[in-house]
């Protein structure tokens, strides 16, 4: 399967969220600069959440300032980041608190 690793990591993330447990970083598995693979994982979990009743309320885009990019080093954040925002995140997890 083409996205087998992405499905495995998405499942790990869902398990960690459901059990409030940390997981080991997985950047080394997908490649630290493989942004598209990371977005594939995010998309898989968004689709899973929608299939279980979560409601997509919007998307957010984060732009990291050049000075912050330099502080973080390694060129890991050298482009905009985006994510989905689900209603359950806002209501139950108080993401905005």
C-alpha positions in Angstrom: 0.0 0.0 0.0 1.3 3.4 -1.0 0.4 5.2 2.3 1.0 2.3 4.7 3.5 4.1 6.9 1.2 7.2 6.9 -1.7 5.1 8.0 0.4 3.5 10.8 1.5 6.9 12.1 -2.0 8.3 11.9 -3.2 5.4 14.0 -0.5 6.0 16.6 -1.5 9.6 16.8 -5.2 8.7 17.3 -4.2 6.2 20.0 -2.0 8.8 21.8 -4.8 11.4 21.7 -7.5 8.9 22.9 -5.3 7.8 25.8 -3.6 11.1 26.6 -0.2 9.5 26.1 2.9 10.9 24.4 4.5 9.1 21.5 8.0 9.1 20.1 8.7 11.6 17.3 8.2 10.1 13.9 10.0 12.7 11.7 12.9 10.2 11.2 10.4 7.7 9.8 8.9 10.0 7.1 11.9 12.2 6.6 12.2 15.5 8.5 11.6 17.6 5.3 8.8 15.4 3.9 6.1 18.0 4.6 3.7 16.4 2.1 3.8 13.1 3.9 3.1 14.9 7.2 0.1 16.5 5.6 -1.1 13.1 4.3 -1.1 11.9 7.9 -3.0 15.0 9.0 -5.5 14.4 6.2 -6.0 10.7 7.2 -6.8 11.7 10.8 -9.1 14.5 9.6 -11.0 12.0 7.5 -11.1 9.6 10.4 -12.4 12.2 12.8 -15.2 13.3 10.3 -16.2 9.6 9.9 -16.6 9.4 13.7 -18.8 12.5 14.0 -16.4 15.3 14.4 -17.4 18.5 12.6 -14.8 20.5 10.6 -15.2 24.1 11.6 -12.3 25.6 9.7 -8.7 25.6 8.9 -5.8 27.6 10.3 -2.6 28.8 8.6 0.5 29.6 10.6 3.3 31.7 9.3 6.4 31.6 11.3 8.5 34.8 11.4 12.0 34.6 9.9 13.5 35.4 13.3 11.7 32.5 14.9 12.7 30.2 12.0 16.3 31.2 12.7 16.0 30.5 16.4 14.5 27.0 15.7 17.4 26.2 13.3 17.7 23.3 11.0 15.4 24.9 8.5 12.5 22.8 9.8 10.0 25.6 9.6 10.7 27.4 6.4 7.2 27.5 5.0 3.6 28.1 6.1 1.9 25.5 8.2 -1.8 24.6 8.2 -4.2 22.5 10.2 -7.8 21.7 10.5 -9.9 22.9 13.4 -12.7 20.5 14.5 -15.6 21.6 16.6 -14.8 19.0 19.3 -11.3 20.5 19.7 -12.8 23.9 20.5 -15.6 22.6 22.7 -14.0 19.8 24.7 -10.3 20.4 24.5 -10.4 24.1 24.8 -7.7 24.6 22.2 -8.1 28.4 22.4 -7.7 28.6 26.2 
